[in-house]
Amino acid sequence: MQKHTVLSVIGDVNGARKKGTGQFVGAVYDKSSPVGDFPAALVVGINYGQIGTSSSVVGHVEDDIRYFRHVAALLKKEGLPSDCHVVVWNFFPYLTAAEWLEEIANSDDEAERIFDQGYIDPMGVFEDLVTKLSILDYYVVFHGISSAVPTLARIAIRKVGKKCFLVPNLSRGLVIRRAKKIA
């Protein structure tokens, strides 16, 4: 898959119906990905960031996120080709005022944000990304184990019948020994 195809999918998926208002950040292409004809990989978290610190990416489909190196390390560990186009997507599509775990009081509050104030169908958006990007086994990396991501990952990945990784938040770096495989 070429970068222009990945960007086309991102543009299509970012048009998914949403609830609520705010600074929307949909799927984003990681500009640290290599150039060429490679498979796509999907990094999935809970939300992109905070108003102010991440506002420059609002409305953009590309950012220099620098997650490619983490995805490549996980794929190499599995003996899989590590060159890939990395797409970052989050269950909640809006920037928050503070860090996610500082804003969320409990699991009910988290569920309300994700399912009542974000995408109309977050699992459907995930499924569209996996299908349209032709994602392979282990080319999905869920990150953020202190939030609802581990539960959402198990629900989402079973919808698409793929194998994936679950890791702590990649914005703090990759601790490869803490990576789990789930299917």
C-alpha positions, 0 to 999 in steps of 0.5 A: 500500500502506498502513502497516498492510499493510506491518506485517502482511507484516513480522509474517508474514515475521518468523515465518520459521524460523531456526537458532541463538539470540540477539537476533532482529531481523527485518524492521523498518518505518522510522518515518521513512517518510511516511504514506499509500498508497505502494509499499514499498521494501526496504533489505537489509543483512548484520545490524542491529547490535550487542548493547547499541547496537541491543538496543532494537529486538529484538522490534519491527517498527518503529524510527526508522531514518531510511533513508527519505531515502536511498531517496528520494534514489536513487529521485528520481535515477532519476525515480521516485516517492520516497514509499514505505514503507521496510522494513529486512531483513538476511540475518543476523537476530541482533545481534552482539557487535561490528560485523559486519566485526570479528566475521567472520574470512573469507568462510567464517566469513561464509557459516557465519553467514548460512547455518548460524546464521541463517534456514533459507532467507535467500533464501526470506525475501527472496523472500517480502518482495519478493513480499508487499510487491509491490516494484517495480524499483529499490525494493530497495536493498542496502547494505554493500559490504565484506561478502558483500552484493554477492554475496548481492544478485546472487543474491537479486535474480536470484531475483525478477527485479528491478532494484535499487541497491547502495550502501555502508553506509547507516548511514554516510550515502548517497554517491549517486555510489557507487550501482550498479544491478544486475539 
